[in-house]
Amino acid sequence: MSTGNSKTWPHRHRFTTEEYNWMAEIGLLNGEPAVELIEGEIIHMAPMGTQHGNVVERLQLALASALAGRAVINIQRVFRLSNITEAQPDVIVLKPGRDYHSTKFPTGSDTLLVVEVSDTSFSYDHDIKVPLYAAHDVPEVWIVDLESRCLRLFRGLVDGKYTDVQVVEDPALTPLAGFPDTHINLSGLLI
């Protein structure tokens, strides 16, 4: 008696954003730590420590001050990259829209900048999320690397890859590609 081809099992089920949001709506994800949907898999995010939270607050203030009225700044909100990926970065700077992106999840084409603050999640943010952002047309990504005490900049998007990658150990006035006339004051970000 044959039990089937052993090379075909087990099968993975990759969730769609529709299934993922349905699970959240009916409460299946309640009580879970923060999660995001990456390439169809539900990923538990690292808990946010005090330093992480403080850096996110400082980023929000610096970006809001420099970009007042010219961009929408979302903090730890859902960001739809595809029908199987809804990331939840720490900061998203969006192009201004009439509805302030309230009627749909923002996408790569809506963004100017995505920021991830990494303490224990650097490899995940760098190796998984940055390439996903590039593949989905996010023009600029920053990783605030708390462990290495630096800011990593990913810019110059060409054919789904960042061609301009920089490491800044003491960020101060930092340019934002979407606003060449504007510099974000990040002095003291890593203290």
Beta strands, then each sheet from edge to edge (+ up, - down):
strand 1: 35-38
strand 2: 41-44
strand 3: 72-75
strand 4: 79-82
strand 5: 85-87
strand 6: 91-94
strand 7: 111-118
strand 8: 141-145
strand 9: 150-158
strand 10: 161-168
strand 11: 173-176
strand 12: 179-185
sheet 1: 1+ 2-
sheet 2: 3+ 6- 7+ 8+ 9- 10+
sheet 3: 4+ 5-
sheet 4: 11+ 12-
end
